[in-house]
Structure formats: structure tokens, C-alpha cells
Amino acid sequence: MNSPDSAPLVLAITGASGAVYAARLLQSLVAADIPVHAVVSPSGAEVVRQEIGLEIGGNSRDLNSLLSYCWPSDSKWPKPSEEDLKKGRKLVKVFNHHDFMVPIASGSFLTRGMVVCPCSGSTLSGIVHATSQNLVVRAADVHLKEHRKLILVNRETPLSVFQLENMHRAAQAGAIVLPAMPGWYHGVQSVVDLIDFVVARILDHLQIPHQLIRRWGTPTSGPSCIGTSPIDVPSGGTE
Ligand SMILES: Cc1cc2nc3c(=O)[nH]c(=O)nc-3n(C[C@H](O)[C@H](O)[C@H](O)COP(=O)(O)O)c2cc1C
């Protein structure tokens, strides 16, 4: 049964740089017991192969390798346990990039939102122009038309006027444009801290609890302590 309580989150992985964000996000969703309906574009699979050396294949029916990935030699991102992997296999379903017969192609199937992470400029353009040329773009269009949460984690620099205009139009249509731009104010000590900054902001917008990063204004004993008392928080805060 597809009830609001058991509704899955849609995760699309497309061909922008930043495959690690997808791996960390997927594992965080599983850790939070969130069912995931995933789609990987062929370019997304290529970037995963290039950047973290995993073969997931554009039409792969499983993301087991992504579920078992960890950042090399950083205890902040330990190797997932057998139990985590078992849970992941149960919670994560993967759909073909060109299959429009699957549940997430229709607004009648309930979801708790959609994240495109990472989101290529090409997929952004397809979403903004409502082309529905593949399942990622179709599912994103469904989320916009149903006024559900759609988070776009773009990664590109510098940005062309076209990309800026497309981001503007996506935001006007109700999407949350959340580029992979890690902040440095949470006591960064390793690459995993930077990855976690972006994943934490995604989870925050989905209202999924996590402890990936120390929040601004909360105490720490580390040397990179910043903003530990309310008086340190600048007006307007940080994003
Ligand atoms: C290794 C690699 C890295 C890429 N990085 C980016 C990127 O950071 N941002 C982006 O918008 N496109 C990037 N691209 C280009 C996209 O993959 C390309 O536009 C592709 O058509 C996107 O298809 P998709 O949106 O269906 O995944 C990259 C391609 C490769 C092979």
C-alpha cells in the first residue's frame, strides 16, 4: 500500500560531479529508515565510475556498491556493516532511466519528495522545460505539478547565464536549488566534513533527523570552535 507514512523518497543520480554526495545521502536515508526509489542516468553512472570507481550501470537494478561505499581512511565515514547493507537492500529500489511505467512516473503515487543529487545542467534544463524525456525529468515534473518537495543539488562552476536562468526558473516553480557548495564554518577537518555539510542541508530540507554536522551556535570542544554562544551568531545567520 502506498500511504503517506510509508511513502518513499525519490533519489535521482545524474551526471554532475559529486558522486560521493549521492553515496553519503543514500546511506543516510537508509540509516533513517527511509524507503528510497532511485533512478540513475547513464551519465550519472559514468560519473560514479570516474569519481569513486564503482560500476553501478545506468540501468542497474541495485545500488549495493553505493550502499557499501565509504570514504577511504576516515573514521567519520566508516564502512557500512552487513546489517546496514541488508537494510539498504530492503529499502532501496532502483528503476530504469527510461521506464515510464513505474510508480514515480505518476502523481497518483505518493512520495515524500525528490532529490536530484548530483543534478547536471542538462537535467536541470530538462526539468525547467518540462521535457519529460526520461524518468528523472518526468518524476521531477510530477513533483512540481503535485507541489511536492523537489531538491536540486547542482554542481557546476562557473555558471552560464543559461544555467543561472534555469536555476531561477526552477526556484520560481517551487524547487529548492541547493547547489553542492559546502560551507567551511562547521569546524572542517576533513573531506568528509565538506561532504556532510551538503548532505546535512539536504536532510534538513527533507526534515530527516541526522547528526552529520555540528550546527552553528552549538558547543564544541574542538580547536575549530566557531559560533559557540548565541552572541556569535551574525544577524541573518548562515546558510
Ligand atoms: C566525469 C564527468 C563529470 C561531469 N561533471 C559535470 C558537472 O559537474 N556538472 C554538469 O552539469 N555536468 C557535468 N558533466 C556533464 C554531464 O554528465 C552531461 O551533460 C550529461 O549529458 C548529463 O546527463 P544526465 O543529466 O542525463 O545525467 C560531467 C560529465 C562527466 C563525464
PDBQT file of the ligand as one rigid body, heavy atoms in Angstrom, charges set to zero:
ROOT
HETATM    1  C1  LIG A 301      33.300  12.958 -15.348  1.00  0.00    +0.000 C 
HETATM    2  C2  LIG A 301      32.198  13.907 -15.746  1.00  0.00    +0.000 A 
HETATM    3  C3  LIG A 301      31.916  14.973 -14.932  1.00  0.00    +0.000 A 
HETATM    4  C4  LIG A 301      30.881  15.869 -15.246  1.00  0.00    +0.000 A 
HETATM    5  N1  LIG A 301      30.624  16.898 -14.394  1.00  0.00    +0.000 NA
HETATM    6  C5  LIG A 301      29.561  17.699 -14.633  1.00  0.00    +0.000 A 
HETATM    7  C6  LIG A 301      29.210  18.694 -13.673  1.00  0.00    +0.000 A 
HETATM    8  O1  LIG A 301      29.852  18.863 -12.648  1.00  0.00    +0.000 OA
HETATM    9  N2  LIG A 301      28.090  19.422 -13.898  1.00  0.00    +0.000 N 
HETATM   10  C7  LIG A 301      27.316  19.255 -15.005  1.00  0.00    +0.000 A 
HETATM   11  O2  LIG A 301      26.291  19.952 -15.128  1.00  0.00    +0.000 OA
HETATM   12  N3  LIG A 301      27.652  18.341 -15.961  1.00  0.00    +0.000 NA
HETATM   13  C8  LIG A 301      28.750  17.554 -15.810  1.00  0.00    +0.000 A 
HETATM   14  N4  LIG A 301      29.082  16.587 -16.734  1.00  0.00    +0.000 N 
HETATM   15  C9  LIG A 301      28.348  16.536 -17.997  1.00  0.00    +0.000 C 
HETATM   16  C10 LIG A 301      27.047  15.720 -17.891  1.00  0.00    +0.000 C 
HETATM   17  O3  LIG A 301      27.339  14.409 -17.451  1.00  0.00    +0.000 OA
HETATM   18  C11 LIG A 301      26.359  15.694 -19.269  1.00  0.00    +0.000 C 
HETATM   19  O4  LIG A 301      25.832  16.978 -19.548  1.00  0.00    +0.000 OA
HETATM   20  C12 LIG A 301      25.283  14.647 -19.379  1.00  0.00    +0.000 C 
HETATM   21  O5  LIG A 301      24.633  14.793 -20.617  1.00  0.00    +0.000 OA
HETATM   22  C13 LIG A 301      24.243  14.763 -18.273  1.00  0.00    +0.000 C 
HETATM   23  O6  LIG A 301      23.234  13.802 -18.488  1.00  0.00    +0.000 OA
HETATM   24  P1  LIG A 301      22.135  13.494 -17.363  1.00  0.00    +0.000 P 
HETATM   25  O7  LIG A 301      21.600  14.817 -16.930  1.00  0.00    +0.000 OA
HETATM   26  O8  LIG A 301      21.106  12.665 -18.058  1.00  0.00    +0.000 OA
HETATM   27  O9  LIG A 301      22.803  12.751 -16.285  1.00  0.00    +0.000 OA
HETATM   28  C14 LIG A 301      30.130  15.689 -16.441  1.00  0.00    +0.000 A 
HETATM   29  C15 LIG A 301      30.430  14.592 -17.263  1.00  0.00    +0.000 A 
HETATM   30  C16 LIG A 301      31.445  13.717 -16.924  1.00  0.00    +0.000 A 
HETATM   31  C17 LIG A 301      31.734  12.541 -17.819  1.00  0.00    +0.000 C 
ENDROOT
TORSDOF 0
